[in-house]
Amino acid sequence: MCNRPTLKDCKLMAEEFEYSATNLKNKINFGSVLATEEEELSRRFRVMSYPTLLFFYNGEEFQKFRGERTSDGMTNFVLKTEKRAEKQSNKNDDWDISEL
C-alpha cells in the first residue's frame, strides 16, 4: 500500500490493510510505503492518488486495486488476483519456444 499517513482515507484504509495482512499472514506478503519518504517509488509505479494498493507477482506489478476499501474487499481482491497471476504465470511457463 502506498499512502500518506496524514490523509484521512489513508488512515482508514491502513487499519483495514493491517487486518487483511494479519488474516493472510504466511500466505501473502503485505508491505506499505510512505509516499512522503519514497517519492521516487511512487513516481516509478505511477501512483497518482492515495491510498493506492498494488498487487505484485514474482516481483512485477500485476494489478492495481480498485474495489471496496475494507478488509474483506482487499482480502478477496488479493486472493482472486493471486489465482489469476498464478494461472497466467503457469500459462507462460508452458510455452514451447518452437511454437513461436
Residue frames as qw, qx, qy, qz and C-alpha x, y, z in Angstrom:
[[0.000, 0.892, 0.453, 0.000, 0.00, 0.00, 0.00],
 [0.384, 0.232, -0.004, 0.894, 1.32, 3.40, -0.93],
 [0.258, -0.814, -0.518, -0.054, -0.02, 6.00, 1.46],
 [0.130, 0.479, -0.231, 0.837, 0.28, 9.37, 3.10],
 [0.366, -0.328, -0.796, 0.354, -0.48, 8.88, 6.80],
 [0.028, 0.211, 0.286, -0.934, -1.78, 12.41, 7.26],
 [0.418, -0.049, -0.435, -0.796, -4.74, 11.79, 4.93],
 [0.639, -0.098, 0.454, -0.613, -7.98, 10.53, 6.46],
 [0.891, 0.274, -0.167, -0.321, -8.61, 7.97, 3.69],
 [0.522, 0.460, -0.687, 0.212, -5.12, 6.56, 4.19],
 [0.228, -0.318, 0.710, -0.585, -5.63, 6.19, 7.93],
 [0.791, 0.056, 0.265, -0.548, -8.92, 4.37, 7.39],
 [0.856, 0.377, -0.322, -0.148, -7.54, 2.06, 4.72],
 [0.232, 0.537, -0.746, 0.319, -4.38, 1.36, 6.76],
 [0.533, -0.218, 0.627, -0.524, -6.48, -0.21, 9.52],
 [0.893, 0.263, 0.135, -0.340, -8.27, -2.46, 7.03],
 [0.597, 0.612, -0.517, 0.038, -4.98, -3.22, 5.27],
 [0.081, -0.478, 0.786, -0.385, -3.40, -4.36, 8.55],
 [0.734, -0.024, 0.495, -0.464, -6.37, -6.59, 9.28],
 [0.866, 0.447, -0.122, -0.190, -6.08, -8.23, 5.83],
 [0.368, 0.630, -0.656, 0.192, -2.34, -8.65, 6.25],
 [0.369, -0.343, 0.745, -0.437, -2.88, -10.39, 9.58],
 [0.842, 0.166, 0.318, -0.403, -5.57, -12.67, 8.13],
 [0.852, 0.506, -0.132, -0.018, -3.34, -13.70, 5.22],
 [0.236, -0.769, 0.593, -0.024, -0.11, -13.94, 7.22],
 [0.488, -0.290, 0.811, 0.142, 2.19, -16.74, 5.96],
 [0.630, 0.474, 0.607, 0.095, 0.23, -16.89, 2.68],
 [0.396, 0.789, 0.211, 0.420, 0.63, -13.44, 1.11],
 [0.498, -0.214, -0.180, 0.821, 3.29, -10.81, 1.82],
 [0.030, 0.930, 0.342, 0.135, 1.96, -7.32, 2.51],
 [0.527, -0.129, -0.085, 0.835, 4.03, -4.15, 2.54],
 [0.030, 0.936, 0.341, -0.078, 3.44, -0.46, 2.96],
 [0.527, 0.191, 0.076, 0.825, 5.31, 2.52, 1.55],
 [0.096, -0.786, -0.301, 0.531, 5.14, 6.04, 2.92],
 [0.528, 0.699, 0.304, 0.375, 4.81, 8.23, -0.14],
 [0.124, -0.987, 0.090, -0.046, 6.25, 11.17, 1.76],
 [0.515, -0.641, 0.528, 0.212, 9.50, 9.23, 2.20],
 [0.540, -0.019, 0.749, 0.384, 9.55, 7.25, -1.06],
 [0.400, 0.686, 0.061, -0.604, 8.55, 9.80, -3.69],
 [0.174, 0.476, -0.727, -0.464, 10.68, 8.17, -6.41],
 [0.146, 0.090, 0.985, -0.013, 8.97, 4.82, -5.83],
 [0.368, 0.591, 0.527, -0.488, 5.56, 6.48, -6.09],
 [0.346, 0.672, -0.294, -0.585, 6.57, 8.04, -9.43],
 [0.009, -0.311, 0.907, 0.284, 8.02, 4.75, -10.69],
 [0.101, 0.289, 0.952, -0.006, 4.69, 2.96, -10.18],
 [0.115, -0.333, -0.415, -0.839, 2.62, 5.94, -11.36],
 [0.233, -0.547, -0.726, 0.346, 0.82, 6.45, -8.06],
 [0.040, 0.448, 0.243, 0.859, -1.45, 9.45, -8.61],
 [0.522, -0.571, -0.033, -0.633, -3.71, 9.26, -5.56],
 [0.188, 0.204, -0.846, 0.456, -3.56, 7.95, -2.03],
 [0.546, -0.416, 0.722, 0.089, -4.06, 5.39, -0.71],
 [0.679, 0.458, -0.445, -0.361, -3.04, 3.08, -3.56],
 [0.741, -0.268, 0.610, -0.079, -2.81, -0.69, -3.28],
 [0.524, 0.566, -0.552, -0.319, -0.73, -2.55, -5.87],
 [0.934, -0.139, 0.319, -0.079, -0.51, -6.32, -6.30],
 [0.190, 0.692, -0.670, -0.191, 2.88, -7.71, -7.30],
 [0.974, -0.011, 0.213, -0.082, 3.59, -11.21, -8.53],
 [0.869, 0.087, 0.129, 0.470, 7.11, -12.56, -8.96],
 [0.437, -0.396, 0.034, 0.807, 8.48, -9.08, -8.33],
 [0.082, 0.195, 0.467, 0.859, 6.43, -7.41, -11.07],
 [0.369, 0.209, 0.309, -0.851, 3.42, -5.13, -10.72],
 [0.118, 0.235, 0.934, 0.242, 0.43, -7.21, -11.75],
 [0.132, -0.659, -0.594, -0.441, -2.68, -5.16, -10.92],
 [0.040, -0.220, 0.306, -0.926, -3.82, -2.02, -9.15],
 [0.031, -0.398, -0.857, 0.327, -6.59, -2.45, -6.57],
 [0.308, -0.159, -0.178, -0.921, -9.95, -1.00, -7.45],
 [0.513, -0.353, -0.769, -0.146, -12.59, -2.08, -5.04],
 [0.553, -0.763, -0.215, -0.256, -14.15, -1.83, -1.65],
 [0.254, 0.592, -0.531, 0.550, -11.65, -0.41, 0.84],
 [0.757, -0.488, 0.223, -0.373, -12.48, -2.89, 3.55],
 [0.360, -0.452, 0.816, 0.007, -10.54, -5.83, 4.90],
 [0.711, 0.264, 0.644, -0.098, -12.93, -8.21, 3.13],
 [0.572, 0.804, 0.027, -0.160, -12.67, -6.26, -0.12],
 [0.103, 0.787, -0.604, -0.075, -8.87, -6.25, -0.05],
 [0.515, -0.258, 0.816, -0.058, -8.64, -9.90, 1.03],
 [0.745, 0.452, 0.475, -0.124, -10.95, -11.01, -1.78],
 [0.444, 0.860, -0.212, -0.133, -9.03, -8.92, -4.29],
 [0.128, -0.673, 0.727, 0.037, -5.67, -10.35, -3.19],
 [0.611, -0.063, 0.786, -0.069, -6.84, -13.97, -3.25],
 [0.708, 0.607, 0.342, -0.116, -8.56, -13.67, -6.64],
 [0.326, 0.882, -0.323, -0.103, -5.68, -11.73, -8.15],
 [0.350, -0.531, 0.770, 0.050, -3.17, -14.27, -6.84],
 [0.719, 0.207, 0.663, -0.033, -5.07, -17.08, -8.58],
 [0.589, 0.797, 0.101, -0.084, -5.18, -15.11, -11.84],
 [0.049, 0.848, -0.521, -0.083, -1.48, -14.30, -11.61],
 [0.526, -0.307, 0.792, 0.031, -0.58, -17.94, -10.95],
 [0.736, 0.459, 0.494, -0.056, -2.72, -19.08, -13.88],
 [0.439, 0.888, -0.121, -0.066, -1.12, -16.54, -16.18],
 [0.182, -0.726, 0.661, 0.055, 2.35, -17.46, -14.94],
 [0.659, -0.058, 0.750, 0.009, 1.70, -21.17, -15.48],
 [0.686, 0.670, 0.275, -0.075, 0.39, -20.46, -18.96],
 [0.250, 0.895, -0.366, -0.054, 3.59, -18.57, -19.79],
 [0.414, -0.526, 0.743, 0.014, 5.73, -21.39, -18.32],
 [0.760, 0.197, 0.618, -0.041, 4.07, -23.89, -20.65],
 [0.507, 0.797, -0.151, -0.292, 5.19, -22.09, -23.80],
 [0.833, -0.032, 0.389, 0.392, 7.40, -24.03, -26.12],
 [0.107, -0.641, 0.306, 0.696, 9.93, -21.87, -27.96],
 [0.237, 0.028, 0.814, 0.530, 9.31, -23.95, -31.09],
 [0.175, 0.688, 0.704, -0.035, 5.71, -22.68, -31.14],
 [0.047, -0.794, -0.081, 0.601, 6.84, -19.07, -31.58]]
